Amino acid sequence: IFDTLSEAIESNDSTTEQIRSLVISNKYENVTMENRKHLWVKVICGKTLESVMSSSIADSFQEWDEEFSLDNSSSEEDDGDKITKWVKEEADVLAAQMVSVMPASASKQEDNEEELLAKAKRSICSVLIFHYRSGGAGLKQEEEENGDASSEPKSSSTGSRWDPLLPPLVCAVLSSGMPPAAASVVLANIMPVSVPLMALSASERLLTAKSLHSRFYLLACYHFPLLVLHLDRYVPGWHWPKLLETKNVVGKSNVEDDGDDVVDNNNEKGDAATDGETDTTSASEEKEEGPPSPSRINEENATQKVRNIEAQGIIPMSWFVSHIAGECGGSSVPYERLLPLWDILLTNGDNSMK
């Protein structure tokens, strides 16, 4: 029996049930910025922070991190360099959020804001790139989509697409104040424990998210019927996942979808010609290839919007996939609110919240 939360989360003998009982009985008031990192590591990995830091994964990360530098780049830019460049761009935005809630113990008093931002950016990039190059979720998605499910880790040149939900997830983990080595271990364990949809390929994740969003719609209909009627009238399709414009680091950007929810301009033109309608498509639009972006869809007429109702969603996919951690290029919850929410999501025994 443990009297305090600090004793429980720093003991190898404590269980998740004991920790859950302690935080719930105190209404989470005993969770502080100082002990949050111990709490998250314990409930996600089932081990203390000290044990995790001595694990083989943490050792591998520390060896790799000693040689990692944001300035390293080859003379000829390959896929790995382009991925690193994109990660650095996203880390610039995320680092500010991380520093805003950084525990005092995680930084030195003499460090100025620029130094703290640089350290935060390096930590985010280091954990992300190590996770990718060691066969993490981003690489697995690319291998599945390419039909290559080899269990042997491959170089970063294997894939070019990066998961827009992963950088904010990593930033949220690091914002608890845990060392990057521990964060790399937590990242490897959090997907099967708390965010299983993050391990799916892009198409599988979108298909699963649609199922969750449709259930969310039914729940909203039960609790807020008048609000749903209002939204259905003025923002049809509002409850579907908001399509993410994912950067393709070897070239153009893509809209993350399964190929069934966007307008096929060629088919639209064919139908119009068959019906004797005038083709008003501009020359610039004819030159565009691939599926239209959400911004283009929003400019289409009402008929086309109805045909693409599932592409009109405004609910971020991160709400149901990555514990509201946010997505690259999209909105995010302020971290002073997100971290206490994660305390509840990670310790709650309700599987429907995972």
Residue pairs with C-beta under 8 A, 6 or more apart in sequence:
1 18
2 8
2 11
2 14
2 18
2 22
4 22
4 30
5 19
5 22
5 23
5 26
5 30
5 31
5 35
5 39
6 35
6 38
7 14
8 14
8 18
8 19
8 22
8 42
9 19
9 35
9 38
9 39
9 42
9 48
10 38
10 48
10 49
10 50
11 48
12 47
12 48
12 51
14 42
16 42
16 43
16 46
16 347
16 349
17 349
19 39
19 42
19 43
19 347
20 347
20 348
20 349
22 30
23 30
23 31
23 39
23 343
23 347
24 347
28 340
28 343
28 344
31 39
31 340
31 343
33 101
33 103
33 104
33 177
34 103
34 105
34 177
36 103
36 176
36 177
36 339
36 343
37 49
37 103
37 176
37 177
37 178
37 182
38 48
38 49
39 343
39 346
39 347
40 173
40 176
40 178
40 186
40 342
40 346
41 47
41 48
41 49
41 52
41 178
41 182
41 185
41 186
42 48
42 49
43 346
43 347
44 186
44 189
44 190
44 193
44 194
44 346
45 52
45 185
45 186
45 189
47 55
49 178
49 182
52 58
52 182
52 185
52 186
53 179
53 181
53 182
55 185
57 184
57 185
57 188
58 181
58 182
58 184
58 185
60 134
61 127
61 130
61 180
61 181
61 184
61 185
62 181
64 130
65 126
65 130
65 180
65 181
68 126
68 129
68 130
70 84
70 88
70 121
70 122
70 125
73 81
73 84
74 81
78 156
78 157
79 156
79 157
79 158
79 159
79 160
79 249
79 250
80 133
80 155
80 156
80 157
82 160
82 249
82 250
83 129
83 132
83 156
83 160
83 162
83 249
84 125
84 129
85 249
86 162
86 247
86 249
87 124
87 125
87 128
87 129
87 162
87 167
88 121
88 125
90 124
90 167
90 328
91 120
91 121
91 124
91 125
91 128
91 167
92 121
94 120
94 124
94 167
94 168
94 171
95 117
95 120
95 121
95 124
95 171
96 117
97 171
97 175
97 332
97 334
97 335
98 120
98 123
98 124
98 171
98 174
98 175
98 335
99 113
99 116
99 117
99 120
100 335
100 336
101 175
101 335
101 336
101 339
102 116
102 120
102 175
102 177
103 177
105 177
106 177
107 116
107 119
111 119
120 174
123 174
123 180
123 183
124 167
124 170
124 171
124 174
126 180
127 170
127 173
127 174
127 180
127 183
127 184
127 187
128 166
128 167
128 170
129 156
130 184
131 137
131 138
131 166
131 170
131 184
131 187
131 188
132 138
132 139
132 156
132 162
133 139
133 153
133 155
133 156
134 153
135 153
135 154
136 187
136 188
137 163
137 166
137 191
137 198
137 199
138 159
138 161
138 162
138 163
138 166
139 153
139 154
139 156
139 158
139 159
140 199
140 201
141 159
141 161
141 163
141 200
141 201
141 202
142 158
142 159
142 160
142 161
143 149
143 150
143 154
143 158
143 159
144 201
145 161
145 201
145 202
145 203
146 158
146 159
148 158
160 248
160 249
160 250
160 251
161 202
161 246
161 248
161 249
161 254
162 246
162 247
162 249
163 198
163 202
163 246
164 244
164 246
164 247
164 256
164 327
164 328
164 329
164 330
165 198
165 244
165 317
165 318
165 321
165 322
165 325
165 326
165 327
165 328
166 198
167 328
168 318
168 322
168 325
168 326
168 327
168 328
168 332
169 187
169 190
169 195
169 198
169 322
169 323
169 325
170 183
170 187
171 325
172 323
172 325
172 335
172 338
172 339
172 342
173 183
173 186
173 187
173 190
174 180
174 183
175 335
175 339
176 339
178 186
191 198
191 199
192 199
193 354
194 323
194 345
194 346
194 354
195 321
195 322
195 323
195 354
196 354
197 205
197 208
197 209
197 320
197 321
197 322
198 205
198 321
198 322
200 208
202 246
202 256
203 258
203 259
205 317
205 321
206 241
206 256
206 257
206 258
206 317
207 258
209 241
209 317
209 320
209 321
210 240
210 241
210 310
212 320
213 239
213 240
213 241
213 313
213 315
213 320
214 239
216 239
216 315
216 320
217 228
217 239
220 227
220 228
220 239
221 228
231 238
231 239
232 238
235 312
235 314
236 305
236 306
236 309
236 312
237 305
237 309
237 310
237 311
237 312
237 313
238 312
238 313
238 314
238 315
239 313
239 315
240 309
240 310
240 311
240 312
240 313
240 315
241 313
241 315
241 316
241 317
242 294
242 313
242 314
242 315
242 316
242 317
242 330
243 255
243 256
243 257
243 261
243 294
243 311
243 313
244 255
244 256
244 317
244 327
244 329
244 330
245 253
245 254
245 255
245 256
245 293
245 294
245 329
246 253
246 254
246 255
246 256
247 253
247 254
247 328
248 254
252 290
254 290
255 262
255 291
255 292
255 293
255 294
257 291
257 311
259 291
261 308
261 310
261 311
262 291
262 292
262 297
262 308
262 311
263 291
263 292
263 297
263 300
263 304
263 307
263 308
263 311
265 281
265 285
265 288
265 292
268 304
269 279
269 281
272 278
272 279
273 279
292 300
294 311
297 304
297 305
297 308
297 311
297 312
298 305
298 312
300 308
305 312
316 324
316 326
316 327
316 330
316 331
317 327
318 324
318 325
318 326
318 327
318 330
323 341
323 342
323 345
324 333
324 338
324 341
325 332
325 338
326 332
326 333
332 338
333 341
345 353
345 354
